Amino acid sequence: MNKVAISRIERTHRAIIAAAAELFLRQGFLGTSMDEIAAAANVSKQTVYAHFQSKEALFLDIVRGMTGRAGDELQEQVSDPAADVPIEQFLLDFATRQLSIVVTPRLLQLRRLVIAEAGRFPELGRALHERGPMRSINRLVQSFTRYQASGDLKIDDAPAAASFFNWLVMAAMTNDAMLLGDDAIPQADAMEGHAKEAVRIFLSAYGARKPS
């Protein structure tokens, strides 16, 4: 297969994903048909099935892609802390960026759809969990191990501490916005204030005690 043909196939693949993502987010998984996806992508239904075996497979690819890109953005924005970066600064930077990336209308709607379908399609939940919160938690574990070695954190279980911090930051704002709608998505200053409080609470439990 020549490069022109491959490029055409890739463009078609991306067009199907883009069209399906918009329809799923607007109409829901059950409310969207493969005929509608084909029409929105300007391809035949046979072409859609040539790229994806089922509507479930297409939705799974979208879940993986959207959560993966959000994770990539967080990884790019939060670099490994330098030796002289205080733990408070690293945690606040991580938390504020994580909130701004994740607590958005599109990702919250995707999360709603995944939760609605996860009972009959568990792989959706696993994909969101692995590429979303677990990726953030694993990223925190790397930094926590370093801060633990330097004496800035007093933790016995880095993964458990990372999970605690992740959900301390994310749980309330994510759940409020998911249940109450986009109007409940906080402004940037409210996100920063929440992040500061999460850091304070976390360090009160896990931070090294300063000598008096």
C-alpha positions in Angstrom: 0.0 0.0 0.0 1.5 3.3 -1.0 1.8 6.4 1.1 -1.1 8.2 -0.6 -3.4 5.3 0.2 -2.3 5.1 3.8 -2.7 8.9 4.2 -6.3 8.6 2.8 -7.1 5.7 5.2 -5.7 7.7 8.1 -7.8 10.8 7.2 -10.9 8.7 6.9 -10.2 7.0 10.3 -9.7 10.4 12.0 -12.9 11.8 10.3 -14.9 8.8 11.7 -13.5 9.3 15.2 -14.1 13.1 15.1 -17.7 12.7 13.9 -18.5 9.9 16.4 -17.0 11.8 19.3 -19.2 14.8 18.7 -22.3 12.7 18.3 -21.7 10.6 21.3 -21.0 13.6 23.5 -24.2 15.3 22.2 -26.6 12.4 21.9 -25.2 9.7 24.2 -23.9 6.3 23.2 -27.3 4.6 22.9 -28.8 7.7 21.1 -26.2 7.6 18.3 -26.4 5.2 15.4 -23.7 4.0 13.0 -25.7 5.5 10.2 -25.5 8.9 11.8 -21.8 8.6 12.3 -21.3 7.6 8.7 -23.3 10.6 7.5 -21.5 13.0 9.8 -18.1 11.6 8.6 -19.2 11.7 5.0 -18.5 8.0 4.5 -20.5 4.9 4.0 -21.6 2.7 6.9 -19.5 -0.1 5.4 -16.5 2.2 5.6 -17.2 2.8 9.3 -17.4 -0.9 10.0 -14.2 -1.5 8.0 -12.4 0.7 10.5 -14.3 -0.3 13.6 -16.0 -3.7 14.2 -18.7 -2.3 16.3 -20.1 0.9 17.8 -18.7 -0.3 21.1 -15.2 -0.6 19.6 -15.5 2.9 18.2 -16.6 4.4 21.5 -13.7 2.6 23.3 -11.2 4.1 20.9 -12.7 7.6 21.6 -12.5 7.1 25.3 -8.9 5.9 25.1 -8.0 8.8 22.8 -9.7 11.6 24.8 -8.4 10.5 28.2 -5.0 9.8 26.7 -4.6 13.3 25.3 -5.7 14.8 28.6 -3.1 12.7 30.3 -0.5 13.7 27.8 -1.2 17.4 28.3 -0.8 17.0 32.1 2.5 15.1 31.7 3.8 17.9 29.4 2.7 20.7 31.6 4.0 19.3 34.9 7.7 18.5 34.6 9.8 16.4 37.0 10.5 18.7 40.0 14.0 20.0 40.2 15.9 19.3 43.4 15.3 22.8 44.7 11.5 22.9 44.0 9.6 22.7 47.4 7.0 20.0 47.7 4.3 22.6 48.3 5.0 24.3 44.9 5.1 21.0 43.0 1.8 19.8 44.5 0.1 23.1 43.9 1.2 23.2 40.3 0.2 19.6 39.7 -3.2 20.1 41.3 -4.2 23.4 39.5 -3.1 22.0 36.1 -4.9 18.7 36.7 -8.1 20.5 37.6 -7.9 22.9 34.6 -7.3 20.0 32.2 -9.8 17.5 33.5 -12.8 19.5 34.8 -14.0 20.6 31.4 -17.3 20.1 29.7 -16.1 17.6 27.1 -14.2 15.3 29.6 -17.0 15.5 32.1 -19.6 14.5 29.5 -17.3 11.6 28.4 -17.1 10.5 32.0 -20.9 10.5 32.3 -21.2 8.4 29.2 -18.6 5.9 30.4 -20.3 5.5 33.8 -23.6 5.0 32.1 -22.2 2.2 29.9 -19.6 0.6 32.2 -22.0 -1.9 33.7 -22.5 -3.7 30.4 -19.1 -2.7 28.9 -16.5 -2.8 31.7 -13.6 -2.2 29.3 -14.8 1.4 29.0 -14.4 2.0 32.7 -11.0 0.3 32.7 -9.8 2.5 29.9 -10.9 5.7 31.6 -9.4 4.6 34.9 -6.1 3.5 33.4 -5.6 6.5 31.2 -7.1 9.1 33.6 -6.7 8.8 37.4 -4.2 6.0 37.4 -1.8 7.8 35.0 -1.9 10.9 37.3 -1.4 8.7 40.4 1.6 6.9 38.8 3.0 10.3 37.9 2.7 11.4 41.5 4.3 8.3 42.8 7.5 9.1 40.9 7.8 12.5 42.5 6.7 11.3 45.9 9.4 8.8 45.9 12.0 11.5 45.4 10.5 13.8 48.0 10.3 10.8 50.4 14.0 10.2 49.9 14.8 13.9 50.5 12.8 13.9 53.8 10.1 16.3 52.5 7.4 13.6 52.7 6.8 11.1 55.5 5.1 8.2 53.8 5.3 4.5 54.0 3.2 3.8 50.9 3.8 6.1 48.0 1.0 4.7 45.7 -1.5 5.0 48.6 -0.4 8.6 49.3 -0.5 9.5 45.6 -4.0 8.1 45.3 -5.2 10.0 48.4 -3.8 13.3 47.0 -5.3 12.7 43.6 -8.8 12.2 44.9 -8.4 14.9 47.5 -7.9 17.3 44.5 -10.3 15.8 42.0 -13.2 14.1 43.8 -15.4 17.0 44.9 -15.1 19.3 41.9 -15.5 16.4 39.4 -18.5 15.0 41.1 -20.2 18.3 41.6 -19.8 19.3 38.0 -20.8 15.8 36.7 -24.1 15.9 38.8 -24.9 19.6 38.5 -23.8 20.3 35.0 -21.4 22.6 33.3 -22.6 25.6 35.3 -21.0 24.0 38.4 -17.5 24.0 36.8 -15.5 26.4 39.0 -13.6 29.4 37.7 -9.8 29.3 37.7 -9.5 31.2 41.0 -11.8 28.7 42.7 -9.8 25.8 41.3 -6.6 27.3 42.6 -8.2 27.9 46.0 -9.4 24.3 46.2 -5.9 23.1 45.1 -4.2 25.1 47.9 -6.5 23.6 50.5 -5.9 20.1 49.2 -2.2 20.7 49.4 -2.5 22.0 52.9 -4.6 19.0 54.1 -2.3 16.5 52.4 0.9 18.0 53.9 -0.7 18.2 57.3 -0.8 14.4 57.1 2.2 13.5 55.1 4.5 16.5 55.2 7.8 16.4 57.1 7.5 18.2 60.5 9.7 21.3 60.7 12.0 21.6 63.7 10.7 24.1 66.2 
